[in-house]
Amino acid sequence: MYTYKTKGVCSREIKFEVKDNKVTELSFAGGCNGNLTGISRLVEGLDVNEAIKKLKGIDCGGRGTSCPDQLSKALEEFVTKNK
């Protein structure tokens, strides 16, 4: 299980696994449970690079980031560390 500490958003942490380059076991700690559960269900099973492409740069309330954007950063960090 990979754990990423978020920055600048309501959720505190993102946990996930990657199997066969697909996102699995995705969960958020904190934040808006309904929206983050929805994002988790939509992203699980996606190719890591496709998920990054879809989520990167999404902004929430002018913060310069969002929970989906933080997930893209977590996935990028995972890819970089597991090359």
N, CA, C and O of each residue as an XYZ file, in Angstrom:
332
protein
N       0.855     -1.179      0.000
C       0.000      0.000      0.000
C       0.895      1.234      0.000
O       1.787      1.362      0.838
N       0.653      2.134     -0.936
C       1.424      3.376     -1.040
C       0.629      4.475     -0.339
O      -0.580      4.584     -0.544
N       1.280      5.281      0.475
C       0.634      6.357      1.210
C       1.249      7.690      0.810
O       2.469      7.835      0.740
N       0.373      8.667      0.547
C       0.806     10.005      0.148
C       0.120     11.017      1.063
O      -1.102     10.995      1.212
N       0.902     11.899      1.672
C       0.368     12.973      2.513
C       0.035     14.161      1.617
O       0.916     14.703      0.950
N      -1.224     14.563      1.599
C      -1.670     15.640      0.711
C      -1.244     17.005      1.237
O      -0.894     17.159      2.407
N      -1.281     17.990      0.345
C      -0.911     19.360      0.689
C      -1.942     20.321      0.090
O      -2.236     20.252     -1.103
N      -2.486     21.210      0.911
C      -3.363     22.267      0.430
C      -4.804     21.869      0.161
O      -5.535     22.612     -0.494
N      -5.227     20.709      0.655
C      -6.604     20.259      0.444
C      -7.187     19.733      1.758
O      -6.473     19.583      2.749
N      -8.479     19.459      1.750
C      -9.161     18.985      2.962
C      -8.759     17.564      3.345
O      -8.632     17.251      4.528
N      -8.560     16.705      2.349
C      -8.138     15.345      2.693
C      -6.702     15.392      3.219
O      -5.912     16.253      2.832
N      -6.385     14.452      4.105
C      -5.062     14.443      4.733
C      -4.103     13.468      4.077
O      -2.885     13.645      4.112
N      -4.679     12.435      3.478
C      -3.832     11.336      3.021
C      -4.557     10.538      1.935
O      -5.784     10.431      1.923
N      -3.756      9.986      1.026
C      -4.281      9.113     -0.026
C      -3.506      7.801      0.054
O      -2.278      7.795      0.149
N      -4.241      6.687      0.014
C      -3.606      5.367     -0.014
C      -4.091      4.628     -1.247
O      -5.257      4.721     -1.630
N      -3.172      3.890     -1.863
C      -3.548      3.108     -3.038
C      -2.502      2.040     -3.295
O      -1.411      2.057     -2.725
N      -2.861      1.117     -4.164
C      -1.929      0.129     -4.672
C      -1.970      0.210     -6.187
O      -2.933      0.712     -6.767
N      -0.928     -0.284     -6.816
C      -0.876     -0.372     -8.271
C      -0.531     -1.806     -8.631
O       0.483     -2.346     -8.189
N      -1.386     -2.413     -9.437
C      -1.152     -3.779     -9.903
C      -1.306     -3.779    -11.411
O      -2.311     -3.303    -11.938
N      -0.308     -4.315    -12.108
C      -0.317     -4.341    -13.577
C      -0.549     -2.948    -14.150
O      -1.267     -2.783    -15.135
N       0.069     -1.945    -13.520
C      -0.008     -0.534    -13.905
C      -1.423      0.047    -13.799
O      -1.724      1.053    -14.442
N      -2.286     -0.570    -13.001
C      -3.649     -0.102    -12.766
C      -3.796      0.306    -11.297
O      -3.248     -0.345    -10.407
N      -4.535      1.382    -11.057
C      -4.783      1.868     -9.703
C      -5.786      0.935     -9.018
O      -6.842      0.637     -9.575
N      -5.449      0.477     -7.807
C      -6.361     -0.372     -7.030
C      -6.363      0.088     -5.582
O      -5.487      0.844     -5.162
N      -7.340     -0.365     -4.828
C      -7.392     -0.131     -3.379
C      -7.239      1.351     -3.015
O      -6.538      1.675     -2.057
N      -7.880      2.248     -3.758
C      -7.733      3.685     -3.559
C      -8.655      4.187     -2.455
O      -9.852      3.899     -2.448
N      -8.071      4.951     -1.511
C      -8.893      5.569     -0.468
C      -8.263      6.887     -0.021
O      -7.048      7.077     -0.091
N      -9.123      7.781      0.436
C      -8.714      9.084      0.952
C      -9.052      9.136      2.431
O     -10.063      8.574      2.852
N      -8.220      9.804      3.231
C      -8.518     10.069      4.636
C      -8.867     11.536      4.757
O      -8.083     12.399      4.361
N     -10.038     11.828      5.300
C     -10.493     13.204      5.417
C     -11.115     13.676      4.120
O     -11.209     12.920      3.153
N     -11.537     14.920      4.102
C     -12.144     15.495      2.916
C     -13.619     15.141      2.787
O     -14.224     14.612      3.720
N     -14.182     15.430      1.645
C     -15.602     15.201      1.379
C     -15.816     13.739      0.995
O     -15.502     13.334     -0.125
N     -16.342     12.963      1.909
C     -16.456     11.526      1.726
C     -17.187     11.138      0.441
O     -16.724     10.259     -0.286
N     -18.310     11.771      0.153
C     -19.080     11.416     -1.039
C     -18.296     11.618     -2.324
O     -18.225     10.719     -3.161
N     -17.713     12.785     -2.480
C     -16.944     13.074     -3.694
C     -15.713     12.186     -3.807
O     -15.398     11.690     -4.889
N     -15.022     11.987     -2.702
C     -13.790     11.204     -2.757
C     -14.065      9.716     -2.949
O     -13.262      9.016     -3.566
N     -15.173      9.232     -2.436
C     -15.566      7.853     -2.714
C     -15.887      7.712     -4.195
O     -15.515      6.720     -4.821
N     -16.574      8.696     -4.755
C     -16.885      8.685     -6.190
C     -15.628      8.699     -7.040
O     -15.516      7.932     -7.997
N     -14.682      9.563     -6.702
C     -13.416      9.621     -7.435
C     -12.700      8.275     -7.335
O     -12.178      7.767     -8.328
N     -12.680      7.706     -6.139
C     -12.007      6.414     -5.948
C     -12.606      5.343     -6.851
O     -11.873      4.591     -7.493
N     -13.909      5.271     -6.902
C     -14.566      4.255     -7.732
C     -14.313      4.481     -9.218
O     -14.175      3.526     -9.983
N     -14.252      5.737     -9.620
C     -13.998      6.033    -11.039
C     -12.555      5.746    -11.440
O     -12.297      5.317    -12.564
N     -11.629      5.977    -10.542
C     -10.207      5.842    -10.861
C      -9.716      4.397    -10.722
O      -8.824      3.978    -11.459
N     -10.286      3.635     -9.790
C      -9.839      2.249     -9.613
C      -9.985      1.481    -10.922
O     -11.033      1.512    -11.567
N      -8.919      0.797    -11.295
C      -8.901      0.038    -12.545
C      -8.314      0.804    -13.716
O      -8.020      0.212    -14.755
N      -8.138      2.117    -13.568
C      -7.536      2.914    -14.644
C      -6.028      2.702    -14.681
O      -5.398      2.446    -13.656
N      -5.469      2.811    -15.866
C      -4.027      2.844    -16.040
C      -3.484      4.062    -15.286
O      -4.073      5.142    -15.342
N      -2.380      3.891    -14.594
C      -1.798      4.970    -13.789
C      -1.584      6.228    -14.625
O      -1.948      7.320    -14.190
N      -1.008      6.100    -15.800
C      -0.712      7.275    -16.625
C      -1.987      7.950    -17.123
O      -2.028      9.174    -17.247
N      -3.017      7.174    -17.408
C      -4.300      7.743    -17.827
C      -4.938      8.508    -16.669
O      -5.498      9.584    -16.873
N      -4.857      7.963    -15.464
C      -5.403      8.649    -14.292
C      -4.679      9.976    -14.061
O      -5.318     10.993    -13.790
N      -3.363      9.965    -14.165
C      -2.586     11.203    -13.998
C      -3.043     12.238    -15.019
O      -3.290     13.394    -14.675
N      -3.151     11.820    -16.261
C      -3.542     12.726    -17.346
C      -4.921     13.344    -17.101
O      -5.119     14.531    -17.362
N      -5.865     12.562    -16.608
C      -7.227     13.052    -16.383
C      -7.337     13.971    -15.170
O      -8.164     14.882    -15.173
N      -6.529     13.757    -14.138
C      -6.696     14.458    -12.871
C      -5.763     15.644    -12.658
O      -6.074     16.546    -11.880
N      -4.633     15.648    -13.338
C      -3.610     16.673    -13.130
C      -4.138     18.069    -13.449
O      -4.723     18.305    -14.506
N      -3.918     18.986    -12.509
C      -4.235     20.391    -12.739
C      -5.643     20.812    -12.352
O      -5.981     21.987    -12.494
N      -6.478     19.898    -11.867
C      -7.828     20.278    -11.430
C      -7.688     21.147    -10.179
O      -6.974     20.797     -9.239
N      -8.381     22.281    -10.186
C      -8.293     23.249     -9.094
C      -9.570     23.224     -8.263
O     -10.653     22.993     -8.800
N      -9.455     23.459     -6.966
C     -10.609     23.543     -6.074
C     -10.606     24.898     -5.380
O      -9.747     25.168     -4.541
N     -11.548     25.731     -5.721
C     -11.718     27.005     -5.023
C     -10.531     27.937     -5.077
O     -10.306     28.694     -4.133
N      -9.761     27.907     -6.156
C      -8.615     28.800     -6.293
C      -7.417     28.428     -5.438
O      -6.529     29.255     -5.229
N      -7.377     27.206     -4.944
C      -6.267     26.757     -4.109
C      -5.025     26.390     -4.916
O      -3.935     26.259     -4.359
N      -5.189     26.225     -6.219
C      -4.059     25.813     -7.042
C      -3.897     24.301     -7.075
O      -3.003     23.784     -7.746
N      -4.748     23.598     -6.360
C      -4.739     22.141     -6.334
C      -6.125     21.669     -5.918
O      -7.019     22.480     -5.678
N      -6.297     20.373     -5.834
C      -7.558     19.753     -5.413
C      -7.244     18.326     -4.999
O      -6.117     17.861     -5.168
N      -8.230     17.635     -4.460
C      -7.997     16.232     -4.118
C      -7.661     15.405     -5.365
O      -6.743     14.587     -5.311
N      -8.375     15.590     -6.496
C      -7.970     14.856     -7.700
C      -6.554     15.220     -8.159
O      -5.800     14.343     -8.578
N      -6.190     16.494     -8.086
C      -4.842     16.917     -8.469
C      -3.811     16.301     -7.527
O      -2.743     15.878     -7.970
N      -4.119     16.248     -6.237
C      -3.205     15.622     -5.280
C      -3.042     14.134     -5.584
O      -1.956     13.578     -5.420
N      -4.120     13.494     -6.026
C      -4.011     12.090     -6.425
C      -3.075     11.955     -7.614
O      -2.277     11.019     -7.661
N      -3.153     12.867     -8.573
C      -2.234     12.798     -9.722
C      -0.787     12.952     -9.248
O       0.108     12.281     -9.760
N      -0.559     13.824     -8.281
C       0.792     14.006     -7.741
C       1.264     12.752     -7.011
O       2.428     12.365     -7.118
N       0.351     12.117     -6.266
C       0.688     10.876     -5.569
C       1.066      9.783     -6.567
O       2.029      9.047     -6.356
N       0.308      9.684     -7.644
C       0.589      8.671     -8.663
C       1.908      8.964     -9.372
O       2.682      8.048     -9.650
N       2.165     10.238     -9.666
C       3.448     10.611    -10.284
C       4.607     10.252     -9.370
O       5.617      9.718     -9.827
N       4.468     10.541     -8.086
C       5.515     10.207     -7.126
C       5.730      8.690     -7.094
O       6.870      8.225     -7.072
N       4.655      7.933     -7.091
C       4.749      6.478     -7.098
C       5.510      5.980     -8.337
O       6.399      5.134     -8.238
N       5.142      6.519     -9.494
C       5.799      6.108    -10.750
C       7.286      6.426    -10.695
O       8.112      5.598    -11.077
N       7.633      7.619    -10.224
C       9.030      8.035    -10.140
C       9.835      7.127     -9.203
O      10.959      6.735     -9.514
N       9.242      6.804     -8.061
C       9.957      5.966     -7.082
C      10.027      4.510     -7.473
O      10.851      3.773     -6.932
N       9.186      4.069     -8.399
C       9.136      2.650     -8.758
C       9.574      2.375    -10.192
O       9.140      1.400    -10.806
N      10.432      3.236    -10.719
C      10.950      3.016    -12.085
C      11.966      1.916    -12.070
O      12.521      1.574    -13.114
